[in-house]
């Protein structure tokens, strides 16, 4: 164990000493890395570091996720400014730095470039580590393609060349390429084991199911970007590919996933990170720091009664608040999500607004993580929950969306699977005639505060749903990159061939 710790620290030091630019990731002492990879323990240390970086990339500090949030009050004026695309809040804002994404890619490349040096590695273990690296790269390039568009595709862990932007289409293709490599080599989650031969402790690891979900989402995004930006490709073919990969998950060929039997069991089990519906999540690690924090949006919304040390009035102090009246309008009375996703929605709405502010009590996540201070007081410092990136209900609704875009009547069937679980009226309910909008609204209701809404809006080109300011955008603004994040200034420090996207470049000093 001591050797592993020392080697991880060595790798960290070498990485950061050589990496003032996040795209200049060559270790200064190459021979040391050559000597490093001697055993599976060494390989596992690099894999662990890669996953350590990855789990920090949840929804909580993602600027696009915040742009897509439904809320009525925020404690930070910057959040409102970001939602309205104000350049002073967006350019170089929190969430526009892609360095962690490239840290993950660098460590994935270290595995791919050096795994051949490790002796006595069985084929199964080799495939496990290769699969982790391919999945991590695929997931990171998928995130880069969605959030920045024209990002950088690195060569390997040794190249010292400065690299310019690749197109968003090329970055997404790299995500798909790595996703397919991962899917082809990884086992189902339930069959994977760790270094000690024990079942994996979290669903953060790459698995056949996680790689399949990545491909389902990447192809759905590709089809939508062909429609939105006019890429020279076949949107119909992309939607069909997304349907194929979604079906692999739904029909159980990519792993043992199943919908929770009720909305309540969804909240208790899957949204904590451990249930049968969870396909891939970023782990909450209570040992990560003195004050660990979930990277899910639970940290911004959740208070009493989950926080047993708080009072009902604490709802007014959260980073984001949503009016109970808005939620009552959003979900029909018989929809079980009203009172599983929100604590006693109707009865709490009748409590004096001096206490509640008229806000709803978000209740999707049920367990707090508490610490005792040096003075003996106990405080909830985080919600104890993984950030669930992809779950099976999301995949059903994603397939429904792609079916609808192909005018396939099976869209209704997938939509109604999710409505039936919630005891909601099946499609078409009174007044419903647009299946695509119905699926979008269902994703809003089912996946509320799980980090999907901004991307759902962009995929469907329902931009006005984000904020009225989007109605003022021109087609040229969209082509120039307003829907992508600006590249943070730190990325340009040692890379003078990198280029800002055209829309946000106008607002740089």
C-alpha positions in Angstrom: 0.0 0.0 0.0 2.8 2.4 0.8 4.3 1.8 -2.6 1.0 2.6 -4.3 0.6 5.9 -2.4 4.1 7.0 -3.2 3.7 6.2 -6.9 0.4 8.1 -7.1 2.0 11.1 -5.5 4.9 10.9 -7.9 2.5 10.7 -10.8 0.7 13.8 -9.5 3.8 15.8 -9.1 5.2 14.9 -12.5 1.8 15.7 -14.1 1.4 19.1 -12.7 5.1 20.1 -13.0 4.8 19.5 -16.7 1.4 20.9 -17.3 1.1 24.6 -16.9 -1.1 24.4 -19.9 -3.8 21.7 -19.7 -2.9 20.7 -23.2 0.9 20.3 -22.5 0.7 17.1 -20.6 4.1 15.5 -21.2 6.0 14.3 -18.1 9.5 15.7 -17.9 11.0 12.4 -16.9 9.7 9.9 -19.3 11.9 7.1 -18.1 10.3 7.3 -14.6 6.9 6.6 -16.1 8.5 3.7 -18.0 9.7 2.2 -14.7 6.5 3.0 -12.9 4.3 0.4 -14.8 5.6 -2.9 -13.4 2.5 -4.4 -11.7 -1.3 -4.3 -11.7 -1.0 -2.3 -8.4 0.8 0.5 -10.4 -1.8 0.4 -13.1 -4.6 0.5 -10.6 -3.1 3.6 -8.9 -3.2 5.5 -12.2 -6.8 4.3 -12.9 -7.8 5.4 -9.4 -6.3 8.9 -10.0 -8.2 9.1 -13.3 -11.4 8.3 -11.6 -10.6 10.7 -8.8 -10.5 13.6 -11.3 -13.6 12.3 -13.1 -15.8 12.3 -10.0 -15.3 16.1 -9.5 -17.1 16.7 -12.9 -20.7 16.5 -11.7 -23.6 18.9 -12.2 -22.9 21.3 -9.4 -20.3 23.4 -11.1 -21.4 22.9 -14.7 -22.5 26.3 -16.2 -24.8 24.8 -18.8 -26.5 22.7 -16.1 -27.2 25.9 -14.2 -28.5 27.6 -17.3 -31.1 24.9 -17.6 -32.4 24.9 -14.0 -36.0 25.6 -13.2 -36.1 28.0 -10.2 -37.8 31.1 -8.9 -35.1 32.5 -6.6 -31.3 32.2 -6.3 -29.1 33.5 -3.6 -26.5 34.5 -6.2 -27.1 37.3 -8.8 -24.4 35.6 -10.9 -26.7 32.6 -11.4 -29.3 34.9 -13.0 -26.7 36.6 -15.1 -25.4 33.3 -16.4 -29.0 32.2 -17.3 -29.4 35.4 -19.3 -26.0 34.9 -21.1 -24.5 38.0 -19.8 -20.8 38.0 -20.9 -19.5 39.4 -17.7 -20.8 36.3 -15.9 -20.2 33.7 -18.6 -16.7 34.6 -19.9 -14.1 33.0 -17.6 -16.9 32.1 -15.2 -16.9 29.0 -12.9 -17.4 26.0 -15.1 -15.7 27.3 -18.2 -12.3 25.7 -17.4 -11.8 22.4 -19.1 -8.6 21.4 -17.3 -10.1 18.6 -15.3 -11.5 17.0 -18.5 -8.0 17.0 -20.0 -6.5 15.7 -16.7 -8.8 12.7 -17.1 -7.9 12.2 -20.7 -4.2 12.4 -19.8 -4.4 9.7 -17.2 -6.5 7.6 -19.7 -3.7 8.0 -22.2 -1.1 7.0 -19.6 -2.9 3.7 -19.2 -3.3 3.1 -23.0 0.3 4.0 -23.7 1.9 2.0 -20.9 -0.3 -1.0 -20.2 2.0 -3.2 -22.3 4.7 -2.7 -19.7 2.8 -4.4 -17.0 3.8 -8.1 -16.6 1.6 -11.0 -15.4 -1.7 -9.2 -16.4 -4.4 -11.6 -17.3 -6.5 -10.8 -20.4 -9.6 -10.0 -18.3 -7.7 -7.5 -16.1 -6.0 -6.0 -19.2 -9.5 -5.5 -20.8 -10.8 -4.0 -17.6 -8.1 -1.2 -17.5 -8.2 -0.6 -21.2 -12.0 -0.3 -21.0 -11.7 2.2 -18.1 -9.4 4.3 -20.2 -11.5 4.1 -23.4 -14.7 4.9 -21.5 -13.1 7.8 -19.6 -11.8 9.3 -22.9 -15.2 8.8 -24.6 -17.1 10.4 -21.7 -14.7 13.4 -21.5 -14.8 14.0 -25.3 -18.6 13.7 -25.2 -18.7 16.4 -22.4 -16.3 18.6 -24.4 -18.3 18.3 -27.5 -21.5 19.3 -25.7 -20.1 22.1 -23.6 -17.3 23.7 -25.7 -17.8 22.2 -29.2 -14.6 23.0 -30.9 -12.2 21.5 -28.4 -8.8 19.8 -28.6 -8.2 16.1 -29.4 -4.9 15.1 -27.8 -2.6 12.6 -29.4 -1.2 10.6 -26.5 0.5 11.0 -23.1 3.9 11.8 -24.6 3.3 14.3 -27.4 4.7 17.9 -26.7 3.0 19.4 -29.7 0.6 22.3 -29.2 -2.7 21.5 -30.8 -5.4 23.7 -32.2 -9.2 23.2 -32.0 -10.9 20.3 -33.7 -14.5 20.8 -34.8 -17.4 19.9 -32.6 -18.2 17.2 -35.1 -14.7 15.7 -34.8 -14.7 15.9 -31.0 -18.0 14.0 -30.9 -16.7 11.4 -33.3 -13.7 10.9 -31.0 -16.2 10.3 -28.1 -18.1 7.8 -30.2 -14.9 6.0 -31.3 -13.7 5.6 -27.7 -17.2 4.7 -26.5 -17.3 1.8 -29.0 -13.9 0.6 -28.0 -15.0 0.6 -24.4 -18.3 -1.2 -25.1 -16.5 -3.9 -27.1 -14.0 -4.7 -24.4 -15.8 -4.1 -21.1 -18.0 -6.7 -19.2 -21.4 -6.0 -17.7 -21.2 -4.0 -14.5 -22.4 -7.0 -12.4 -19.5 -9.1 -13.6 -16.7 -6.6 -13.0 -14.4 -6.8 -10.0 -11.7 -4.6 -8.5 -8.0 -5.3 -7.9 -8.9 -7.6 -5.0 -11.4 -9.6 -6.9 -14.4 -8.0 -5.1 -17.5 -6.5 -6.8 -17.1 -2.8 -7.7 -18.3 -0.5 -4.9 -19.8 2.2 -7.1 -21.2 2.7 -10.6 -18.6 5.3 -11.5 -16.6 2.7 -13.3 -16.8 2.1 -17.0 -18.9 -1.0 -17.9 -20.6 -2.3 -21.0 -23.8 -0.6 -19.7 -22.1 2.8 -19.1 -20.4 2.7 -22.5 -23.7 1.8 -24.1 -25.5 4.7 -22.4 -22.7 7.0 -23.6 -23.2 5.8 -27.2 -27.0 6.3 -26.9 -26.6 9.9 -25.8 -23.7 10.7 -28.1 -25.7 9.5 -31.2 -28.8 11.4 -30.1 -26.6 14.5 -29.7 -25.1 13.9 -33.1 -28.4 13.7 -34.8 -29.6 16.9 -33.1 -26.5 18.8 -34.0 -26.8 17.7 -37.7 -30.3 19.2 -37.5 -29.3 22.4 -35.6 -26.0 23.3 -37.3 -26.4 21.6 -40.7 -23.4 19.2 -40.3 -22.8 17.3 -43.4 -24.1 13.9 -42.1 -27.2 11.9 -41.8 -29.4 12.8 -38.8 -31.8 9.8 -39.4 -28.9 7.4 -39.2 -27.7 9.0 -36.0 -31.1 8.7 -34.4 -31.3 5.1 -35.4 -28.0 4.4 -33.8 -29.1 6.0 -30.6 -32.2 3.9 -30.6 -30.1 0.8 -31.2 -27.9 1.5 -28.2 -30.8 2.5 -26.0 -32.5 -0.8 -26.9 -29.4 -2.7 -25.8 -29.9 -1.2 -22.3 -33.6 -1.5 -22.1 -33.7 -5.1 -23.2 -30.9 -6.1 -20.8 -28.1 -7.0 -23.2 -25.7 -4.4 -21.7 -26.3 -5.3 -18.1 -28.8 -6.1 -15.4 -30.7 -2.7 -15.2 -34.3 -2.3 -14.5 -36.7 0.5 -13.6 -37.4 0.9 -9.9 -40.9 -0.4 -9.2 -42.1 3.0 -7.8 -41.2 6.6 -7.7 -40.5 6.3 -3.9 -38.1 3.4 -4.4 -36.4 5.5 -7.1 -35.7 8.2 -4.6 -34.6 5.8 -1.8 -32.4 3.6 -4.0 -31.3 4.7 -7.4 -30.9 8.4 -6.7 -28.5 7.7 -3.9 -26.4 5.8 -6.5 -27.0 2.2 -5.7 -30.3 1.1 -7.2 -31.1 -1.1 -10.2 -32.0 1.9 -12.4 -28.6 3.6 -12.1 -26.3 3.0 -15.1 -23.5 5.4 -14.5 -22.8 7.8 -11.7 -20.0 9.9 -10.2 -19.3 8.7 -6.7 -19.9 10.6 -3.4 -16.7 9.9 -1.5 -17.0 10.7 2.2 -13.2 10.2 2.6 -12.2 12.6 -0.3 -11.7 15.6 2.0 -12.5 16.9 5.5 -15.8 18.2 4.2 -16.8 16.0 1.2 -19.6 17.4 -1.0 -21.8 15.7 -3.5 -21.4 16.9 -7.1 -25.1 16.5 -7.7 -27.6 19.4 -7.7 -28.9 18.0 -4.4 -26.3 20.3 -2.7 -28.1 23.4 -3.9 -31.8 22.5 -3.2 -32.0 20.0 -0.3 -32.6 21.1 3.3 -35.2 20.2 5.9 -36.5 17.6 6.4 -33.5 15.7 5.0 -31.3 17.9 7.1 -32.5 17.0 10.5 -30.6 19.8 12.1 -32.5 22.5 10.0 -35.9 24.0 10.4 -38.6 24.5 7.7 -37.5 28.1 7.3 -34.1 27.0 6.0 -35.7 26.5 2.6 -35.4 30.2 2.0 -31.6 30.1 2.4 -30.9 27.6 -0.3 -28.8 28.5 -3.4 -31.9 27.9 -5.5 -35.6 27.9 -4.6 -38.6 26.9 -6.6 -42.2 28.0 -5.8 -44.6 25.3 -4.6 -47.2 26.7 -7.0 -44.9 26.1 -10.0 -44.5 22.5 -9.0 -48.2 22.0 -8.4 -48.8 23.2 -11.9 -46.0 21.0 -13.3 -47.3 17.7 -12.0 -50.9 16.6 -12.1 -52.4 15.7 -8.7 -52.3 11.9 -9.1 -48.6 12.0 -10.3 -46.7 10.3 -7.5 -43.6 12.4 -8.3 -45.4 15.4 -6.6 -44.9 14.0 -3.1 -41.8 11.8 -3.7 -39.7 14.4 -5.4 -41.1 17.1 -3.0 -41.9 16.8 0.7 -45.6 17.1 1.4 -46.0 19.5 -1.5 -49.6 20.5 -1.0 -49.7 20.6 2.8 -46.5 22.5 3.1 -47.8 24.9 0.5 -50.5 25.8 3.0 -48.0 26.7 5.8 -47.4 30.3 6.5 -45.2 31.8 3.8 -43.3 33.7 6.5 -41.8 30.2 7.2 -41.7 28.6 3.8 -41.4 31.6 1.5 -43.9 29.8 -0.6 -41.2 27.4 -1.8 -41.3 23.7 -2.3 -39.1 21.3 -0.3 -37.0 19.2 -2.8 -37.0 15.6 -1.5 -35.5 13.5 -4.4 -32.4 12.8 -2.2 -33.1 11.4 1.3 -29.9 11.0 3.2 -27.6 13.6 4.7 -24.0 13.4 5.5 -23.2 14.8 9.0 -20.0 16.0 10.8 -19.4 16.8 14.4 -17.5 20.0 15.0 -14.8 20.5 17.6 -17.4 22.1 19.8 -19.6 19.0 19.6 -22.4 20.4 17.4 -23.6 18.2 14.5 -24.1 19.7 11.1 -25.2 18.3 7.7 -22.4 19.2 5.3 -23.7 17.4 2.3 -26.4 15.2 0.9 -25.0 11.7 0.8 -25.6 10.9 -2.9 -23.8 10.0 -6.0 -24.4 12.2 -9.1 -26.4 9.8 -11.2 -25.5 10.8 -14.8 -27.5 8.1 -16.6 -30.4 6.0 -15.4 -32.8 3.7 -17.2 -35.8 6.1 -17.2 -33.6 8.7 -19.0 -32.7 6.0 -21.6 -36.4 5.2 -22.2 -37.2 8.9 -22.7 -34.2 9.4 -24.9 -35.3 6.5 -27.1 -38.8 8.0 -27.2 -37.3 11.3 -28.3 -35.4 9.7 -31.2 -38.5 7.7 -32.2 -40.5 10.9 -32.3 -37.9 12.6 -34.5 -38.3 9.7 -36.9 -42.1 9.8 -36.7 -42.2 6.4 -35.2 -45.3 5.6 -33.2 -43.2 3.6 -30.6 -42.3 7.0 -29.1 -45.7 6.9 -27.3 -45.0 3.5 -25.8 -41.7 4.5 -24.2 -43.2 7.7 -22.9 -46.0 5.9 -21.3 -43.7 3.4 -19.5 -42.4 6.3 -17.4 -45.8 7.9 -17.0 -47.3 4.6 -15.8 -44.7 4.2 -13.0 -45.6 7.7 -11.8 -49.3 7.0 -12.0 -49.6 9.9 -14.4 -52.1 10.1 -17.3 -50.8 8.3 -20.3 -50.2 10.1 -23.6 -52.2 11.7 -25.0 -53.6 13.4 -22.0 -56.2 16.1 -22.5 -54.8 18.9 -24.6 -51.7 16.9 -25.8 -51.1 16.6 -29.5 -47.3 17.2 -29.9 -45.5 14.0 -29.0 -42.0 15.7 -29.1 -43.1 18.4 -26.7 -44.8 15.8 -24.4 -41.5 13.8 -24.2 -39.5 17.0 -23.5 -42.0 17.9 -20.7 -41.8 14.3 -19.3 -38.0 14.6 -19.2 -38.4 17.8 -17.3 -40.6 16.1 -14.7 -38.8 12.8 -14.4 -35.2 14.1 -14.5 -35.8 17.4 -12.6 -32.6 18.7 -11.0 -30.6 15.8 -12.4 -28.6 18.0 -14.8 -30.2 17.2 -18.2 -32.5 20.1 -19.0 -30.1 22.4 -20.8 -29.0 19.6 -23.1 -32.6 18.5 -23.7 -33.5 22.0 -24.7 -30.6 22.3 -27.2 -31.2 18.8 -28.6 -34.8 19.7 -29.4 -34.1 23.4 -30.3 -36.6 24.6 -27.7 -34.3 27.5 -26.7 -37.0 29.8 -25.5 -37.6 27.3 -22.7 -34.3 28.5 -21.1 -34.9 32.2 -20.9 -36.7 34.9 -22.9 -33.2 36.2 -23.9 -32.8 33.2 -26.2 -35.6 34.6 -28.5 -33.3 37.4 -29.3 -30.5 35.2 -30.6 -30.0 35.1 -34.4 -29.2 32.1 -36.5 -25.7 33.5 -36.8 -25.3 33.7 -33.0 -26.0 30.0 -32.9 -23.6 29.2 -35.7 -21.0 31.3 -34.0 -21.2 29.3 -30.8 -23.5 31.0 -28.3 -24.8 27.6 -27.1 -21.3 26.5 -26.3 -19.2 27.7 -23.4 -16.3 30.1 -24.0 -12.9 28.6 -23.5 -11.3 29.8 -20.2 -8.4 32.2 -20.6 -6.1 29.8 -18.7 -6.2 27.4 -21.7 -4.5 29.9 -23.9 -1.5 30.5 -21.6 0.8 28.1 -23.3 -1.1 27.4 -26.5 -1.2 30.3 -28.9 -2.8 28.3 -31.7 -6.0 27.6 -29.7 -8.9 29.7 -30.8 -11.9 31.1 -28.9 -15.3 30.4 -30.4 -16.6 33.3 -32.5 -19.5 34.4 -30.4 -17.7 34.7 -27.1 -14.6 36.1 -28.7 -16.4 39.4 -29.2 -16.7 39.9 -25.4 -13.1 39.3 -24.4 -11.0 42.2 -23.3 
